[in-house]
Amino acid sequence: MTPAAEVLTIGYERTTPAGLIAALQGSGVRVLVDVRALANSRKPGFAKTSLSASLEAAGIGYLHLRALGTPAEGRAAVRSGRPAEMRRIFAAHLAGTEAQAALANLSDLARQQRVCLLCLEADPRQCHRTLVAEAVGLPITHLMPAA
């Protein structure tokens, strides 16, 4: 691990694909790790196929770790304004075998190169990506892309 190893996070809720890529490039991100359970989006340019192609063109890798996404019942809790319930559901999910394997993969990757976790929510305090970043055990920086 290099002394500067850390985990970055970013939400795309209030930005464009170009704004996201600019923020990633400006922070020296080498791999964007998508931690959405479902890597699709109603926002143009943020579904898995188009996002990964845009990142590749910008020289940034893309990795989808679906096992680190919030289960359906956790997403429903957030939509219903119950963030504490989402955190409880996600903590139980994160303790599972598949999520632990994905977390170990992420942890190894974060110690080798600069990574950034992606999810929708602009506010990292309202998003499970912060819980994932905390579980890695490295310092965390939350990127705020331009609108």
Secondary structure, DSSP 8 states (H G I E B T S, - for coil): --TT--EEEEE-TTS-HHHHHHHHHHTT-SEEEE--SS---SSTT-SHHHHHHHHHHTT-EEEE-GGGS--HHHHHHHHTT-HHHHHHHHHHHHTSHHHHHHHHHHHHHHHHS-EEEEES-SSGGGSHHHHHHHHHTS-EEE-----
